[in-house]
């Protein structure tokens, strides 16, 4: 009975209080040319598509504004930040 109540409670809480997560996969125009470049292999193209989707979400959320600072943790070489700087506000 305990497992049933726990499962029911978690299901109810998630359905009422946790908004549905948008799983849209978009792309930013900033990376279109680089993604299509024949110089990039499959792995590089996959990373570029991931970065493009993240940039798209930031653009869609209107998060690129003057005087805005983005901090990346664990970004490797910081390439995503460089792409952020290419977006006009």
C-alpha positions, 0 to 999 in steps of 0.5 A: 500500500505504501508504494501505491500511495507514494506513486500516486502522490508523486504522480499527482504532485508532478501533474499539478506542480511541475510544468511540462518540459519543452522538448523542442529542438531548434537551431540558431542562424549563427551556426547554420553555415558551420553545421553545413560545412563539409569540413566538420565530421559527424561528432563535430556536427553533433556538438554544433547542433547541440550548441545551436539548439541551446542558443535557439532556446536562449534566443526564444526566451529573449535572454540575449540583452545588453549588459547580460553576462553568461557563465558556463561551467564545464564548457571545455574550450568555451566555444559556446560562449564565443557563439553567444557573442555573435548574436546581435541584441 
